[in-house]
């Protein structure tokens, strides 16, 4: 059995931060996702979101719990006072 660290490594998309077990899956994701600079993007961490609702959830203003509290805090300090 191969005990290399490569078996437990994760490959992460630089645009949306999705993680994949295999590099082939990441390559396929990059081909099919067509990440664009026109997608809404977090001003703190740079994550691409598919919609403004997804960005709102990421920042912690949606119905779900904030996934990135540091981004929500920074956004509130520099952005929308709501």
C-alpha positions in Angstrom: 0.0 0.0 0.0 1.3 3.5 -0.9 1.7 5.7 2.2 2.5 8.9 0.3 0.9 12.1 1.3 -0.6 12.4 -2.2 -3.3 9.9 -1.4 -4.7 12.3 1.2 -4.2 15.6 -0.6 -7.0 17.6 -1.9 -7.0 19.7 -5.0 -8.8 23.0 -4.7 -10.3 25.3 -7.3 -8.7 28.7 -7.0 -12.0 30.5 -8.0 -14.7 28.8 -6.0 -12.7 26.8 -3.4 -14.4 23.5 -4.2 -12.1 20.6 -3.2 -11.6 17.4 -5.2 -9.8 14.2 -4.3 -8.3 13.7 -7.8 -6.7 16.2 -10.1 -8.7 14.8 -13.0 -11.9 15.9 -11.2 -10.5 19.4 -10.7 -9.5 19.6 -14.4 -13.0 18.6 -15.4 -14.5 21.1 -13.0 -12.4 23.9 -14.5 -13.5 22.9 -18.0 -17.2 22.8 -17.2 -17.5 25.6 -14.6 -16.3 28.5 -16.9 -15.5 30.7 -13.9 -15.7 34.3 -15.1 -14.5 37.7 -13.7 -18.2 38.7 -14.1 -19.3 36.4 -11.3 -19.9 38.1 -7.9 -16.7 37.8 -5.8 -16.0 38.2 -2.2 -13.9 41.4 -1.6 -12.1 39.9 1.3 -11.0 36.3 0.3 -11.7 36.5 -3.5 -14.0 33.6 -3.7 -16.2 33.5 -6.8 -20.0 32.9 -6.2 -22.5 31.9 -8.8 -25.1 34.5 -7.7 -25.5 37.5 -5.4 -27.6 35.2 -3.1 -24.6 32.9 -2.8 -22.3 35.8 -2.1 -24.8 37.1 0.6 -24.8 33.7 2.2 -21.0 33.5 2.1 -20.8 36.9 3.8 -23.3 35.8 6.5 -26.2 38.0 5.5 -28.4 35.1 4.3 -30.7 32.8 6.2 -27.8 30.3 6.8 -25.0 30.7 9.3 -22.0 32.7 8.1 -19.5 30.3 6.4 -16.8 32.9 6.6 -17.1 35.1 9.7 -13.9 37.0 9.0 -15.3 38.0 5.6 -18.5 39.1 7.1 -16.7 41.2 9.7 -14.4 42.9 7.2 -17.3 43.5 4.8 -19.3 45.2 7.6 -16.3 47.3 8.6 -15.7 48.5 5.0 -18.9 48.0 3.2 -22.6 47.9 3.7 -23.7 49.1 7.2 -26.6 46.6 7.1 
